[in-house]
Amino acid sequence: MKEDEEYVMDPAHLAEVEAAERIKQEAADAAADPATQGEWIRQSNLIYSGLAAAGLVMVQPFLTESSLDLSATICVVAFAVSIPLLAALLVLNRQEEFRRRPSRSLAVSAAKAIAEGSAFTGIAAGFWHISPIAGITFLVAGCVAVGVHSSGYVHLEYDSKFRSRFRPRKPH
């Protein structure tokens, strides 16, 4: 292509680009919706509470042990990281509910990822300590659960009219 030639986008491609931009804007609008934000905060409360409770239950048997094997040590250390972060996130969620908007802090986003990741690691290590088969099963089931949640979320949030935008259009 010569420098002085102007690139003209194929009309079908242009329509796809416009549809993608429209979808991106709709997603941004949905994320800014106070009702959606409130639901995300409620779901976060459920997640953080459940993970913290799981951590407290899983660490309890190791409190009286004089020495721990590798999987038990990983479990305890992972929950030593996640439990305080989860508690802080729960308290922050109360403030977010009060202000009716989520925090946009980078530190909060990092804390969420670290807390959830270390809790998942702690649960997996705890199951691994009981039985390696149980640990592997938990890891596989966790991955399947993410897929199930994602699929259900997409089907709940995006109706057939929305999904029809992704189907290839027949040429006229």
N, C-alpha and C positions, 0 to 999 in steps of 0.2 A: 504494500500500500504506500502510495506516495504521500509526502508530508502535506501537500496542498489539497489532497482529496479529503472530503468530509465523510466521516463514518455515519451511515444511516442504519439505524437499528431496525431489524426485521419486525414487522407489526406484531407478530405472535410473541416474540421475545419482549417487546415493549409492553404488551398487555400483561405478561408474566411479571415483569419488573414492577409495573404499577400495582398489580394485585399484591405482590410481596410487600410493597411500601404501605398499602392500605391495611394489610394484616398486621404489620409492625405497629402502625398507629393505633389500631384497635386493641392490640395487646398492651400498649402503653396506656391507653385510656382505661382499660380494665384494671391495670395495676394501680392507677390513680384513684379508682373508685373507693370511697370510704367503707362501703359494705364489704368489698373484697379484702381490703386491708384488715378490717376487723376479723374476718374469717381466718386470714392467715395468722393473726395474733393468737386466736383461739386454738388453731391447730398447733402452733408452736408451743403453747402452754401444755397441750396434751403430750406432744413429743418429748419436751424437756422433762416433764414430770415423770413420764414412763421410763425414760432413760436413767434419770436420777434414782428412781425407786429400784430399777433393775440393778444398778450399780451397788446400792446399799445392801441389797439381798445377796448379790454375788460375792461381795467382799467380806461379808460377815463371817463365813467359815474360816477365812484366812487370818482373822484377828488373833486367834490363840495359837497359831502355828509358829514354831520356833524357826523353821526354815521352809522356804518355798522353792518348788521346781521352776523351770523357766516359764512355763505357761501360766502358773499361778502368779509369778512375779509380774509378768506382762499384764495380767488382769488387774492386779492391785495398782500398779503404776498408771495404767490407762484410766482407771477410775479416780485415782488421785488427781489426775488432770481434769477429767470431765465433770466430776461432781461439783466442785466449786464454780466452774464456768456455767454449768447448767443452772445452778442456784442463782447466779448473777443474772443470767438470761431470763429466768422466771420473774425475778424482781423487776428487771427492765420491761418485761412484757406488761406488768401491771401499770407502769408509767406510760407505755405505749397505748394501752387501753384507755387510760385516763385522758391522754392527749389525742386519742382517736387517730393516730398515725404511727407508722413504724419508724424506727430509727434508721437513718441512712449512713451511719458511721461505718467506716472501713474496719475499725477495730471490732465493732459488733459483728460484722460479717465474718471476720477472721475467727472470732470467738465461737460463733455458731459452727463453723466448719471444724474447728479443733475439738469442740465439745462433742459434737455428734460423731466425728470420726474416732475419737478416743473411746467413746462409749461403745461404739460398734466393735472396736478392737478389743475392749475389755470383755464384752459379752462373748465374742468369738474365742478369746483366750480362756475364759472361764469354762466354756463348753469343751474346749480342747483339753483342758486340765482333767475334766471328767472322763472324756473319751475323744481321741482324735477323730473318730467317725462322727461324733456329735459336733465337733468344731467344724469339720468340712461340711456337714449337713447344714449347719447354721449359716455358713458363708454362702452356700448355693441357694438356700431358701431366702436369704437376705437379697440376693441378686434377683431372684424370681419375684420377690415382693415389690422391689422397685419397679420392675416391668409391669406388674399387675396394677400398682398404684398409678403409674404413668398412663397406662391404657385406659383405666377407669376415669382418670382426670380428664383426659382428652375427650372421651366420649360424653362426659357430663358437661364440660365447658364449651365444647364446640359442636353445635348442632349440624345436621346434614347440609343445611344451606352454607354454613361456613366451610365444611369439608369439601363441598362441591367445587370450591375455588381451586382446589389442588388437583382435580381431575383434568386430564388433558382434553382440550377442546377439539372437536372435530372440525377439520377445515371446511370452509364453505365452498 
